[in-house]
Amino acid sequence: FFMALSNGGVVIVGKELGVERFDVAYTYALRLRRLTIALAFVMGPLINLIGPAMLGLYNASPMAKYIVRCSLLALAVKLPFDAHNFMMIVGILRAGGDTRFAFVVDSGAQWLLVLPFVALGAFVLQVPLPWVFAFTIPAEIIKFFIGRRRFYSRKWINVLK
């Protein structure tokens, strides 16, 4: 859902940048960021309400159902950051032609933050699977603040020709 919303955002913001209406593009980008975060705060709890009912459709062990429920709780915490980062990287930075920055932030976070944190949780601390999933949250929070700072700097606003 949020990736699709971000793909729509790149069209909306990119169109305004293409006709050099930078203030309109910035306003749309700001609204898209806010909308994305608001929807994530609604969808996280909604997923946690619907998830257990959906689990009832499957013949899974009680332990498997417990792991899924715990993972859904971690997802609810992570979702506002994930959704914002999708919109920032795909919908806004790419629309403005700031693809190098988007690439460095996204891939840098994966290699320098997510993989070490997940490896620490899984192999060193040997925490349960939902906690390993939760170990990805710090990277998304860091990307959130990096993206937010880039957004307000307006350095991402470029005209692609």
TISE-414676 format. One line per field, with one value per atom (N, C-alpha, C): x, y, z negated; chain; atom name; residue in one letter; residue number from 1. Coordinates in steps of 0.001 Angstrom, whole numbers. Atoms other than C-alpha are relative to their C-alpha. Layout:
! residues N
u	X;...
v	Y;...
w	Z;...
cadena	A;...
atomo	CA;...
residuo	a;...
num	NUM;...
END
This chain:
! residues 161
u	824;0;865;-818;2668;975;-841;4922;-828;875;1974;-285;227;1210;1236;-1247;4857;189;-89;4775;-958;907;1761;587;-626;3642;1070;-1059;6559;-605;663;4129;-524;587;2365;1082;-1069;5533;825;-795;7481;-671;743;4753;150;-117;4891;1430;-1392;8678;293;-219;8578;-475;486;6581;552;-741;8878;-875;799;6217;532;-742;8611;-756;741;6462;-1189;1130;3488;506;-586;5694;377;-383;7046;-1238;1248;3525;-615;534;2328;842;-889;5377;-226;257;4738;-1315;1301;1100;78;-153;2071;737;-713;4543;-956;939;1901;-1092;1033;-764;538;-610;1575;168;-199;2453;-1340;1323;-1187;-625;553;-2270;727;-766;505;-438;475;-714;-1391;1309;-4169;168;-129;-3031;729;-719;-630;-943;973;-3345;-1045;971;-5757;546;-640;-3321;22;-27;-3041;-1380;1358;-6818;-426;404;-7308;906;-985;-4145;-390;375;-5278;-1196;1143;-8569;460;-525;-6656;783;-752;-4425;-912;956;-7527;-337;270;-7865;1032;-1100;-4614;149;-241;-3799;1462;-1367;-665;65;-186;768;-188;127;124;1279;-1259;3822;142;-72;3684;-942;956;593;515;-579;2324;1106;-1091;5373;-560;611;3155;-616;610;1217;1059;-1089;4455;656;-580;5844;-914;945;2686;70;-179;3191;1242;-1216;6725;-262;334;5359;-790;799;2847;885;-933;5715;835;-902;7847;-706;720;5148;34;-83;5065;1362;-1334;8822;216;-110;8751;-766;858;5886;590;-617;7536;1228;-1229;10812;-297;425;9046;-332;427;7464;1187;-1147;10694;890;-979;12922;-621;621;10528;-821;959;7913;519;-431;9856;1416;-1384;13620;190;-126;13350;-698;720;10787;863;-856;13274;1345;-1266;16115;1131;-1014;17917;263;-103;18509;1289;-1267;22144;-142;206;21219;-934;955;18250;687;-719;20493;950;-971;23170;-706;722;20667;-620;704;18672;957;-923;21518;967;-878;23763;-655;722;21116;-89;88;20716;1317;-1289;24417;638;-686;25554;-837;861;22536;-832;926;19972;746;-707;22336;774;-685;24566;-959;957;21569;-683;665;19800;968;-1009;23001;269;-195;23542;-1140;1155;20018;-113;211;19893;1142;-1127;23398;767;-751;24979;-916;928;22062;-995;930;19925;-1394;1337;16683;-1044;1062;13340;-247;228;12264;-677;611;9911;982;-998;12788;1026;-914;15081;-641;729;12430;18;-5;12272;1367;-1347;16037;188;-74;15348;-553;650;13463;997;-920;16504;460;-426;17620;-1084;1097;14186;-156;86;14178;1111;-1124;17608;-276;352;16480;-1096;1072;13382;580;-557;15435;928;-846;17937;-887;920;15077;-722;686;13261;905;-951;16365;223;-193;16911;-1223;1236;13275;-39;95;13354;1142;-1098;16696;-352;448;14934;1088;-1060;18145;-477;525;16052;-767;802;14187;885;-741;15617;-960;773;14239;747;-618;14962;-332;239;15416;717
v	-1199;0;1259;-1198;2499;154;-100;1654;546;-512;2269;1484;-1406;5549;832;-690;6534;129;-68;5700;1055;-1086;7985;1355;-1242;10629;494;-409;10606;646;-589;11395;1400;-1280;14183;1062;-957;15870;265;-160;15245;871;-827;16828;1480;-1401;20045;509;-404;20109;204;-87;19572;1305;-1298;22756;1142;-952;24507;752;-561;25120;-619;589;24418;100;-143;25790;-950;936;23709;-1429;1333;20615;-246;117;21249;-189;121;21705;-1382;1337;18492;-1060;960;16636;10;-113;17925;-685;637;16844;-1517;1447;13421;-640;511;12931;-130;3;13843;-1049;1001;11699;-1409;1324;8725;-393;296;8947;-219;155;9419;-1345;1295;6399;-1164;1064;4316;-160;79;5188;-631;668;3954;-1470;1362;850;-944;859;-451;-689;648;-1011;-834;757;-2153;-1380;1277;-4854;-895;792;-5947;-455;452;-6166;-1116;965;-8094;-1228;1082;-10214;-1261;1214;-12578;-728;641;-13212;-743;659;-14021;-1261;1177;-16419;-1189;1068;-18382;-804;693;-19328;-1078;918;-21283;-1030;1077;-24557;84;-214;-23235;-333;319;-24189;1253;-1164;-21960;843;-742;-21014;850;-760;-19954;1206;-1102;-17844;1070;-936;-16262;831;-698;-15386;1040;-934;-13780;1176;-1099;-11764;956;-847;-10492;787;-693;-9648;1121;-1043;-7703;1196;-1111;-5638;811;-702;-4812;779;-685;-3935;1271;-1185;-1528;1143;-1017;304;528;-327;270;686;-432;1139;1509;-1436;4959;412;-317;5101;-587;650;2611;773;-687;4410;1362;-1300;7800;-162;201;6451;-423;310;4917;1288;-1239;8277;922;-894;10201;-467;496;7962;-168;286;6889;1177;-1008;9627;1408;-1397;12773;171;-185;12414;-390;405;10506;976;-977;12990;1226;-1167;15767;-293;350;13902;-203;174;13417;-1491;1457;9759;-473;405;9616;20;-86;10786;-1116;1056;8387;-1358;1269;5499;-166;80;6294;-231;163;6618;-1386;1275;3528;-1185;1136;1162;89;-160;2612;-492;473;1965;-1523;1464;-1620;-655;642;-2445;385;-465;-350;-102;39;-587;-1279;1131;-3266;-1321;1287;-6144;-201;226;-5598;-192;147;-5142;-1366;1293;-8210;-1134;1025;-10271;-52;-48;-9115;-715;617;-10115;-1484;1398;-13398;-904;910;-14785;196;-248;-13112;-114;23;-12456;-1150;1098;-15238;255;-364;-13421;-659;582;-14783;835;-611;-13978;1366;-1341;-11075;1079;-970;-9364;268;-210;-9906;984;-936;-8159;1397;-1295;-5379;674;-575;-4906;814;-828;-3324;1408;-1283;-438;1155;-1149;1707;557;-480;1892;858;-771;3112;1348;-1268;5739;948;-833;7000;520;-443;7091;1062;-983;9007;1391;-1310;11799;536;-433;11891;511;-418;12081;1285;-1213;14703;1215;-1106;16866;375;-249;16492;700;-594;17362;1498;-1405;20615;852;-753;21614;436;-236;21605;-294;351;20285;-1037;1036;17548;598;-634;20067;334;-204;19870;-168;179;20125;-991;1019;17028;301;-308;17750;-992
w	0;0;0;110;-1000;1163;-1186;1917;1165;-1062;4268;-215;321;2493;355;-330;2900;1503;-1461;6607;555;-382;6917;-363;448;4965;938;-930;7392;1245;-1159;10217;-350;417;8312;-192;287;7056;1258;-1214;10271;1042;-968;12397;-337;406;10383;166;-202;10469;1487;-1440;14233;606;-490;14753;-868;832;12253;-1000;1096;9606;-1294;1112;6760;-1328;1264;3939;-48;-69;5087;-215;162;5352;-1454;1411;1860;-880;772;477;174;-247;2132;-709;663;831;-1508;1439;-2679;-362;259;-2502;150;-196;-1150;-1180;1173;-4016;-1180;1134;-6573;176;-290;-4907;-209;124;-4765;-1462;1425;-8456;-685;613;-9452;359;-418;-7405;-673;662;-8941;-1450;1380;-12435;-86;-47;-11404;374;-513;-9527;-951;949;-12193;-978;901;-14805;737;-780;-12093;370;-315;-11005;-1232;1228;-14631;-429;283;-14913;957;-1020;-11668;2;-61;-11918;-753;727;-14674;622;-663;-12850;1249;-1195;-9680;-374;437;-11620;-266;244;-12521;1243;-1255;-8857;305;-287;-8972;-1110;955;-10653;-453;475;-12319;-1483;1410;-15650;-853;881;-18659;-51;16;-18659;1257;-1247;-15001;-53;121;-15698;-966;972;-18695;659;-679;-16578;973;-949;-13929;-742;769;-16538;-536;498;-18084;1131;-1150;-14662;485;-387;-13864;-943;945;-17017;361;-424;-15902;1289;-1247;-12462;-277;327;-14019;-491;474;-15728;1160;-1109;-12587;1166;-1198;-10053;262;-319;-10454;561;-502;-9911;1387;-1313;-7025;1065;-963;-5321;366;-261;-5701;886;-769;-4346;1438;-1367;-1327;742;-650;-576;246;-169;-1126;1140;-966;972;1382;-1294;3715;500;-449;3811;89;50;3033;549;-436;3439;1465;-1401;6712;926;-827;8032;246;-136;7399;613;-618;9044;-982;1048;5740;-222;60;6555;-660;624;5432;-1527;1446;1933;-465;359;1859;-23;-68;2905;-1189;1090;325;-1331;1264;-2517;-88;34;-1584;-73;14;-780;-1173;1162;-3476;-1270;1189;-6096;-18;-54;-4891;-402;231;-4958;-1328;1205;-7910;-1270;1180;-10215;-104;79;-9367;-129;44;-8624;-1300;1283;-11685;-1172;1105;-14014;34;-138;-12655;-328;313;-12827;-1500;1452;-16401;-723;653;-17376;252;-375;-15498;-427;188;-15892;-1302;1230;-18909;-1213;1134;-21252;76;-260;-19722;-580;457;-20449;901;-832;-19178;1263;-1305;-15605;-58;27;-16466;-455;449;-18265;1084;-1123;-15292;971;-855;-13199;-615;684;-15798;64;-93;-15469;1282;-1201;-12056;-242;274;-13680;-139;116;-14649;1346;-1320;-11014;639;-585;-9923;-704;745;-12679;452;-464;-11592;1407;-1353;-7936;-39;156;-9062;-236;331;-10575;1087;-1117;-7702;1142;-1062;-5181;-337;452;-7221;164;-115;-7334;1471;-1427;-3586;583;-501;-2931;-298;389;-4871;554;-618;-3304;1421;-1386;105;1035;-953;1699;1017;-885;3302;1182;-1053;5479;1190;-1254;9006;1162;-1219;12498;872;-859;14567;1449;-1416;18252;857
cadena	A;A;A;A;A;A;A;A;A;A;A;A;A;A;A;A;A;A;A;A;A;A;A;A;A;A;A;A;A;A;A;A;A;A;A;A;A;A;A;A;A;A;A;A;A;A;A;A;A;A;A;A;A;A;A;A;A;A;A;A;A;A;A;A;A;A;A;A;A;A;A;A;A;A;A;A;A;A;A;A;A;A;A;A;A;A;A;A;A;A;A;A;A;A;A;A;A;A;A;A;A;A;A;A;A;A;A;A;A;A;A;A;A;A;A;A;A;A;A;A;A;A;A;A;A;A;A;A;A;A;A;A;A;A;A;A;A;A;A;A;A;A;A;A;A;A;A;A;A;A;A;A;A;A;A;A;A;A;A;A;A;A;A;A;A;A;A;A;A;A;A;A;A;A;A;A;A;A;A;A;A;A;A;A;A;A;A;A;A;A;A;A;A;A;A;A;A;A;A;A;A;A;A;A;A;A;A;A;A;A;A;A;A;A;A;A;A;A;A;A;A;A;A;A;A;A;A;A;A;A;A;A;A;A;A;A;A;A;A;A;A;A;A;A;A;A;A;A;A;A;A;A;A;A;A;A;A;A;A;A;A;A;A;A;A;A;A;A;A;A;A;A;A;A;A;A;A;A;A;A;A;A;A;A;A;A;A;A;A;A;A;A;A;A;A;A;A;A;A;A;A;A;A;A;A;A;A;A;A;A;A;A;A;A;A;A;A;A;A;A;A;A;A;A;A;A;A;A;A;A;A;A;A;A;A;A;A;A;A;A;A;A;A;A;A;A;A;A;A;A;A;A;A;A;A;A;A;A;A;A;A;A;A;A;A;A;A;A;A;A;A;A;A;A;A;A;A;A;A;A;A;A;A;A;A;A;A;A;A;A;A;A;A;A;A;A;A;A;A;A;A;A;A;A;A;A;A;A;A;A;A;A;A;A;A;A;A;A;A;A;A;A;A;A;A;A;A;A;A;A;A;A;A;A;A;A;A;A;A;A;A;A;A;A;A;A;A;A;A;A;A;A;A;A;A;A;A;A;A;A;A;A;A;A;A;A;A;A;A;A;A;A;A;A;A;A;A;A;A;A;A;A;A
atomo	N;CA;C;N;CA;C;N;CA;C;N;CA;C;N;CA;C;N;CA;C;N;CA;C;N;CA;C;N;CA;C;N;CA;C;N;CA;C;N;CA;C;N;CA;C;N;CA;C;N;CA;C;N;CA;C;N;CA;C;N;CA;C;N;CA;C;N;CA;C;N;CA;C;N;CA;C;N;CA;C;N;CA;C;N;CA;C;N;CA;C;N;CA;C;N;CA;C;N;CA;C;N;CA;C;N;CA;C;N;CA;C;N;CA;C;N;CA;C;N;CA;C;N;CA;C;N;CA;C;N;CA;C;N;CA;C;N;CA;C;N;CA;C;N;CA;C;N;CA;C;N;CA;C;N;CA;C;N;CA;C;N;CA;C;N;CA;C;N;CA;C;N;CA;C;N;CA;C;N;CA;C;N;CA;C;N;CA;C;N;CA;C;N;CA;C;N;CA;C;N;CA;C;N;CA;C;N;CA;C;N;CA;C;N;CA;C;N;CA;C;N;CA;C;N;CA;C;N;CA;C;N;CA;C;N;CA;C;N;CA;C;N;CA;C;N;CA;C;N;CA;C;N;CA;C;N;CA;C;N;CA;C;N;CA;C;N;CA;C;N;CA;C;N;CA;C;N;CA;C;N;CA;C;N;CA;C;N;CA;C;N;CA;C;N;CA;C;N;CA;C;N;CA;C;N;CA;C;N;CA;C;N;CA;C;N;CA;C;N;CA;C;N;CA;C;N;CA;C;N;CA;C;N;CA;C;N;CA;C;N;CA;C;N;CA;C;N;CA;C;N;CA;C;N;CA;C;N;CA;C;N;CA;C;N;CA;C;N;CA;C;N;CA;C;N;CA;C;N;CA;C;N;CA;C;N;CA;C;N;CA;C;N;CA;C;N;CA;C;N;CA;C;N;CA;C;N;CA;C;N;CA;C;N;CA;C;N;CA;C;N;CA;C;N;CA;C;N;CA;C;N;CA;C;N;CA;C;N;CA;C;N;CA;C;N;CA;C;N;CA;C;N;CA;C;N;CA;C;N;CA;C;N;CA;C;N;CA;C;N;CA;C;N;CA;C;N;CA;C;N;CA;C;N;CA;C;N;CA;C;N;CA;C;N;CA;C;N;CA;C;N;CA;C;N;CA;C;N;CA;C;N;CA;C;N;CA;C;N;CA;C;N;CA;C;N;CA;C;N;CA;C;N;CA;C;N;CA;C;N;CA;C;N;CA;C;N;CA;C;N;CA;C;N;CA;C;N;CA;C;N;CA;C
residuo	f;f;f;f;f;f;m;m;m;a;a;a;l;l;l;s;s;s;n;n;n;g;g;g;g;g;g;v;v;v;v;v;v;i;i;i;v;v;v;g;g;g;k;k;k;e;e;e;l;l;l;g;g;g;v;v;v;e;e;e;r;r;r;f;f;f;d;d;d;v;v;v;a;a;a;y;y;y;t;t;t;y;y;y;a;a;a;l;l;l;r;r;r;l;l;l;r;r;r;r;r;r;l;l;l;t;t;t;i;i;i;a;a;a;l;l;l;a;a;a;f;f;f;v;v;v;m;m;m;g;g;g;p;p;p;l;l;l;i;i;i;n;n;n;l;l;l;i;i;i;g;g;g;p;p;p;a;a;a;m;m;m;l;l;l;g;g;g;l;l;l;y;y;y;n;n;n;a;a;a;s;s;s;p;p;p;m;m;m;a;a;a;k;k;k;y;y;y;i;i;i;v;v;v;r;r;r;c;c;c;s;s;s;l;l;l;l;l;l;a;a;a;l;l;l;a;a;a;v;v;v;k;k;k;l;l;l;p;p;p;f;f;f;d;d;d;a;a;a;h;h;h;n;n;n;f;f;f;m;m;m;m;m;m;i;i;i;v;v;v;g;g;g;i;i;i;l;l;l;r;r;r;a;a;a;g;g;g;g;g;g;d;d;d;t;t;t;r;r;r;f;f;f;a;a;a;f;f;f;v;v;v;v;v;v;d;d;d;s;s;s;g;g;g;a;a;a;q;q;q;w;w;w;l;l;l;l;l;l;v;v;v;l;l;l;p;p;p;f;f;f;v;v;v;a;a;a;l;l;l;g;g;g;a;a;a;f;f;f;v;v;v;l;l;l;q;q;q;v;v;v;p;p;p;l;l;l;p;p;p;w;w;w;v;v;v;f;f;f;a;a;a;f;f;f;t;t;t;i;i;i;p;p;p;a;a;a;e;e;e;i;i;i;i;i;i;k;k;k;f;f;f;f;f;f;i;i;i;g;g;g;r;r;r;r;r;r;r;r;r;f;f;f;y;y;y;s;s;s;r;r;r;k;k;k;w;w;w;i;i;i;n;n;n;v;v;v;l;l;l;k;k;k
num	1;1;1;2;2;2;3;3;3;4;4;4;5;5;5;6;6;6;7;7;7;8;8;8;9;9;9;10;10;10;11;11;11;12;12;12;13;13;13;14;14;14;15;15;15;16;16;16;17;17;17;18;18;18;19;19;19;20;20;20;21;21;21;22;22;22;23;23;23;24;24;24;25;25;25;26;26;26;27;27;27;28;28;28;29;29;29;30;30;30;31;31;31;32;32;32;33;33;33;34;34;34;35;35;35;36;36;36;37;37;37;38;38;38;39;39;39;40;40;40;41;41;41;42;42;42;43;43;43;44;44;44;45;45;45;46;46;46;47;47;47;48;48;48;49;49;49;50;50;50;51;51;51;52;52;52;53;53;53;54;54;54;55;55;55;56;56;56;57;57;57;58;58;58;59;59;59;60;60;60;61;61;61;62;62;62;63;63;63;64;64;64;65;65;65;66;66;66;67;67;67;68;68;68;69;69;69;70;70;70;71;71;71;72;72;72;73;73;73;74;74;74;75;75;75;76;76;76;77;77;77;78;78;78;79;79;79;80;80;80;81;81;81;82;82;82;83;83;83;84;84;84;85;85;85;86;86;86;87;87;87;88;88;88;89;89;89;90;90;90;91;91;91;92;92;92;93;93;93;94;94;94;95;95;95;96;96;96;97;97;97;98;98;98;99;99;99;100;100;100;101;101;101;102;102;102;103;103;103;104;104;104;105;105;105;106;106;106;107;107;107;108;108;108;109;109;109;110;110;110;111;111;111;112;112;112;113;113;113;114;114;114;115;115;115;116;116;116;117;117;117;118;118;118;119;119;119;120;120;120;121;121;121;122;122;122;123;123;123;124;124;124;125;125;125;126;126;126;127;127;127;128;128;128;129;129;129;130;130;130;131;131;131;132;132;132;133;133;133;134;134;134;135;135;135;136;136;136;137;137;137;138;138;138;139;139;139;140;140;140;141;141;141;142;142;142;143;143;143;144;144;144;145;145;145;146;146;146;147;147;147;148;148;148;149;149;149;150;150;150;151;151;151;152;152;152;153;153;153;154;154;154;155;155;155;156;156;156;157;157;157;158;158;158;159;159;159;160;160;160;161;161;161
END
